[in-house]
């Protein structure tokens, strides 16, 4: 029976380099532990962009400290709660998220959301690469007085993307080790930065700031949560090595906890900094302000750790993007598929750093559209998870009409219909710098909840449409999931 070229007999993650592609992980090799998810999602959020976004809540949304605190708590709970829930599919099926998606959309139908998500990742990886390059340029300026120029931009960007490619190409083990150490280092220096801010901030100015509108607070939650939403399809990629008996509640808790422990203090720090330096919310360079607000003995090591963190974010994104590329039928190994995204992020990153006039404007616009693109898939896949407890491993890998997930002509029309309608509905409520949907002025649009509307529309429509049965019974027995942490 023909299968994907990515399937490799005996592929494993036990060595230094992971060689397994899309094929589901056998039960005997599922030796992962739930607690490993905590540093994974810590690393996924080590980005100084959270400081800029926290500043934006003060400057653009007009919120006060307590409203920012509410946003900083609610956003990761909401978005990474969804990441954790969808990641349960990874332990059930033992395969990457976009491979499991074949069971929902059909072998051919899955190409459509897969292609959109793959393209969306280009932008996310570009943003992270640019931010990492800016951090390197800032460190060079602080330590040696080297000013940025076009040649230096190209060199730093290429160096960052190359390191990203190397780490993501090694696979899950390398990501786990790097995530653990970056968690310790970033946590230590974040405590140092917090202590400095506590001692040197004019707190009366922070707490005397008047409250903003509830609408702007809701919009702030939507903006911060959009970053987490972009990780949802990748959730199963990092849980497929967990045993089927792993606690689902613990998985969700570790995911929320790992993200929240970074998002909360970073957003608050950005908000506090913005009270005295409001310009940082709209700076073209989203990193250099750190060198202006913090003494060199704090800012330089903090930026170095941040560079490592952003490298890991990009490595995790490229790791998942490699799987997504393979589900599109690109007949290359996962590591080779990753190289495609590396080249694309290098080219787009150069354009953003040298040609674009507003980094933060481009970032917020991209984040908004990214969330809508991913949310249509989330709604359909999430409802399917409520109905499904197992996946047919052989059918996932069989891309011919003999697959149990071939449905009609390779398409599950119910899933495709719900996905397409929801995607259109989400765009109707969306407004960015260069695009505004006809319903963008509605309450949903004004509050930045187009992505939430997309999830609801996709899930509701898919739930009411008749389900297309697979051609054969799924062979993996349901395993009762423990609820204890």
Residue pairs with C-beta under 8 A, 6 or more apart in sequence:
1 394
1 398
1 400
1 402
2 398
2 399
2 400
3 397
3 398
3 399
4 21
4 22
4 23
4 326
4 397
4 399
5 331
5 332
6 21
6 22
6 23
6 326
6 331
6 333
6 334
7 21
7 22
7 23
7 397
8 19
8 20
8 21
8 23
11 18
11 19
11 20
11 21
11 23
12 18
12 19
12 20
12 29
13 20
13 25
13 29
13 171
13 172
13 173
13 241
14 29
14 173
15 173
16 170
16 173
16 174
17 169
17 170
17 171
17 174
17 335
18 170
18 171
18 172
18 173
18 334
19 171
19 333
20 171
20 334
21 323
21 326
21 333
21 334
22 95
22 96
22 99
22 323
22 326
22 327
22 396
22 397
23 95
23 393
23 397
24 93
24 94
24 95
24 99
24 240
24 391
24 393
24 396
24 397
25 94
25 95
25 240
25 241
26 94
27 94
27 243
27 244
29 241
30 91
30 94
30 240
30 241
30 242
30 243
30 244
31 241
31 243
32 239
32 241
32 242
32 243
32 246
33 242
34 242
34 246
34 247
34 250
34 251
34 254
35 254
36 176
37 87
37 238
37 239
37 251
37 254
37 255
37 258
38 183
38 254
38 257
38 258
39 176
39 179
39 180
39 182
39 183
39 258
40 175
40 176
40 179
40 238
40 258
40 316
41 80
41 83
41 254
41 255
41 257
41 258
41 259
42 179
42 182
42 183
42 186
42 187
42 258
42 259
42 261
42 262
43 175
43 178
43 179
43 182
43 183
43 309
43 312
43 313
43 316
44 231
44 258
44 259
44 312
44 313
44 316
45 76
45 227
45 258
45 259
45 262
45 263
45 266
45 313
46 182
46 186
46 262
46 305
46 306
46 308
46 309
46 310
46 312
46 313
47 128
47 131
47 266
47 306
47 309
47 310
47 313
48 131
48 135
48 266
48 286
48 287
48 290
48 303
48 306
48 310
49 127
49 131
49 286
49 363
50 224
50 262
50 263
50 266
50 267
50 270
51 266
51 267
51 269
51 270
51 273
51 280
51 290
52 270
52 280
52 281
52 283
52 286
52 360
53 223
53 224
53 267
53 270
54 68
54 72
54 266
54 267
54 268
54 269
54 270
54 271
54 273
54 274
55 270
55 271
55 273
55 274
55 278
55 280
55 281
56 223
56 270
56 274
56 281
56 360
56 364
57 63
57 67
57 68
57 71
57 220
57 267
57 270
57 271
58 68
58 209
58 271
58 274
58 275
58 278
58 281
59 274
59 278
59 281
59 282
60 281
61 212
61 216
61 217
61 219
61 220
62 212
62 213
62 216
63 71
63 211
63 212
63 216
63 217
63 220
63 271
64 207
64 209
64 210
64 211
64 212
65 206
65 207
65 209
65 268
65 271
65 272
66 211
67 211
67 212
67 217
67 220
68 220
68 267
68 268
68 271
69 268
70 217
70 221
71 217
71 220
71 221
71 224
71 267
72 224
72 263
72 264
72 267
72 268
73 260
73 264
74 221
74 225
75 220
75 221
75 224
75 225
75 228
75 263
75 267
76 224
76 225
76 228
76 256
76 259
76 260
76 263
76 264
77 256
77 260
78 221
78 225
78 228
79 224
79 225
79 226
79 227
79 228
79 229
79 231
79 232
79 259
80 228
80 231
80 255
80 256
80 258
80 259
80 260
81 252
81 255
81 256
82 228
82 229
82 232
82 378
82 382
83 228
83 231
83 232
83 235
83 255
83 259
84 235
84 251
84 252
84 253
84 254
84 255
84 256
85 252
85 382
85 385
86 97
86 232
86 233
86 235
86 236
86 378
86 381
86 382
86 385
87 235
87 236
87 238
87 239
87 251
87 252
87 255
88 239
88 248
88 251
88 252
88 385
88 481
89 97
89 100
89 235
89 236
89 381
89 385
89 391
90 96
90 97
90 100
90 235
90 236
90 237
90 238
90 239
90 240
90 242
91 239
91 240
91 242
91 243
91 244
91 246
91 248
91 251
92 244
92 388
92 389
92 390
92 391
93 99
93 100
93 103
93 236
93 240
93 390
93 391
93 393
93 396
94 240
94 241
94 391
94 393
95 236
95 240
95 391
95 393
95 396
96 236
96 237
96 240
96 320
96 323
96 324
96 327
97 233
97 234
97 235
97 236
97 237
97 320
97 323
97 381
98 110
98 114
98 117
98 233
98 320
98 323
98 324
98 327
99 323
99 326
99 327
99 396
99 397
100 236
100 381
100 391
100 396
101 110
101 113
101 114
101 233
101 327
101 377
101 381
102 110
102 327
102 396
102 405
103 384
103 388
103 391
103 392
103 395
103 396
103 405
103 470
104 110
104 380
104 381
104 384
104 412
104 415
105 112
105 113
105 380
105 411
105 412
105 415
105 416
105 419
106 405
106 406
106 407
106 408
106 410
106 411
106 412
106 415
106 416
107 398
107 399
107 400
107 403
107 405
107 406
107 410
108 409
108 410
108 411
109 407
109 410
109 411
109 412
109 413
109 415
109 416
110 327
111 327
111 328
111 329
112 416
112 419
112 420
113 376
113 377
113 419
114 324
114 327
114 328
115 328
116 373
116 423
117 233
117 324
117 373
117 374
117 377
118 321
118 324
118 325
118 328
120 230
120 369
120 370
120 373
120 374
121 317
121 318
121 320
121 321
121 324
121 341
122 341
122 344
122 345
122 348
123 348
123 366
123 370
124 230
124 317
124 366
124 370
125 164
125 314
125 317
125 318
125 321
125 341
125 344
125 345
126 344
126 345
126 348
126 349
126 352
127 352
127 363
127 366
128 310
128 313
128 314
128 317
128 345
129 157
129 160
129 161
129 164
129 314
129 345
129 346
129 349
130 157
130 349
130 352
130 353
130 359
131 286
131 287
131 310
132 160
132 307
132 310
132 311
132 314
133 153
133 156
133 157
133 160
133 349
133 353
134 285
134 286
134 287
134 288
134 353
135 287
135 303
135 306
135 307
135 310
136 156
136 159
136 160
136 307
137 148
137 152
137 153
137 156
137 285
137 287
137 288
138 285
138 287
138 288
138 290
138 291
138 303
139 300
139 303
139 304
139 307
140 146
140 152
140 156
141 147
141 148
141 288
141 291
142 291
142 296
142 299
142 300
142 303
143 300
146 152
150 354
153 350
153 353
153 354
154 350
157 346
157 349
157 350
157 353
158 346
160 307
160 310
160 311
160 314
161 314
161 342
161 345
161 346
161 349
162 342
163 311
164 311
164 314
164 315
164 318
164 342
164 345
165 318
165 338
165 339
165 342
167 174
167 175
167 178
167 311
167 312
167 315
168 175
168 314
168 315
168 316
168 317
168 318
168 319
168 322
168 338
169 334
169 335
169 338
169 339
171 319
171 334
172 238
172 241
172 319
175 312
175 315
175 316
175 319
178 308
178 312
178 315
179 312
182 305
182 308
182 309
182 312
185 305
185 308
186 262
186 305
186 306
186 308
186 309
187 261
189 298
189 301
189 302
189 305
190 262
190 265
190 266
190 302
192 298
192 302
193 269
193 294
193 298
193 302
194 265
194 269
196 294
196 295
196 298
197 269
197 272
197 273
201 272
201 275
201 276
202 275
202 276
205 275
205 276
206 272
206 275
209 275
215 443
215 446
215 447
218 447
218 448
218 449
219 446
219 447
219 448
219 449
220 448
222 447
222 448
222 449
222 451
222 452
223 364
223 367
223 368
223 448
224 263
224 267
225 371
225 451
226 367
226 368
226 370
226 371
226 448
226 451
227 367
228 259
228 263
229 370
229 371
229 374
229 375
229 378
229 451
230 367
230 370
230 371
230 374
232 374
232 377
232 378
233 320
233 324
233 374
233 377
233 378
233 381
234 316
234 317
234 320
235 255
237 319
237 320
237 323
238 316
239 246
239 251
242 251
244 479
245 479
245 481
245 482
247 481
247 482
247 483
247 484
247 485
248 481
248 482
248 483
249 482
249 483
249 484
249 485
250 484
250 485
253 485
270 280
273 280
273 289
273 293
274 280
274 281
277 289
277 292
277 293
279 289
280 289
280 293
281 360
282 358
282 360
283 289
283 359
283 360
284 357
284 358
284 359
284 360
285 359
286 359
286 360
286 363
287 303
287 306
290 299
290 302
290 303
291 299
291 300
291 303
293 299
294 302
314 345
317 341
318 338
318 341
318 342
319 334
319 338
321 337
321 338
321 341
322 334
322 335
322 337
322 338
322 341
323 334
323 337
325 332
325 337
325 340
325 341
326 332
326 334
326 337
329 399
330 337
330 340
352 359
352 362
356 362
358 433
361 433
362 433
364 432
364 433
365 432
365 433
365 434
365 435
368 430
368 431
368 432
368 448
368 450
368 451
369 430
369 432
369 435
371 450
371 451
372 423
372 426
372 427
372 430
372 450
372 451
372 454
373 423
374 451
375 422
375 426
375 451
375 452
375 454
375 455
375 458
376 419
376 420
376 422
376 423
376 426
376 454
376 455
376 458
377 419
377 458
378 455
378 458
379 418
379 419
379 422
379 454
379 455
379 456
379 457
379 458
379 459
379 460
379 462
380 415
380 418
380 419
380 422
380 458
380 459
380 462
382 455
382 459
383 458
383 459
383 462
383 463
384 415
384 462
387 467
389 478
389 479
390 474
390 475
390 476
390 477
390 478
391 474
391 476
392 404
392 405
392 470
392 472
392 474
392 475
392 476
393 476
394 404
395 403
395 404
395 405
395 470
395 472
395 474
396 405
398 404
398 405
400 406
401 410
403 471
404 470
404 471
404 472
404 474
405 412
405 470
406 471
407 413
407 468
407 470
408 468
412 468
413 468
414 462
414 465
414 466
414 467
414 468
415 462
417 461
417 465
418 457
418 458
418 459
418 461
418 462
418 465
419 458
419 462
421 457
421 458
421 461
422 454
422 455
422 457
422 458
422 461
423 454
423 458
425 453
425 454
425 457
426 450
426 451
426 453
426 454
426 457
427 437
427 450
428 437
428 438
428 439
428 440
428 450
429 437
429 439
429 440
429 442
429 444
429 445
429 449
429 450
429 453
430 436
430 437
430 440
430 445
430 450
431 437
431 440
431 445
437 445
437 450
439 445
440 446
440 450
444 450
444 452
444 453
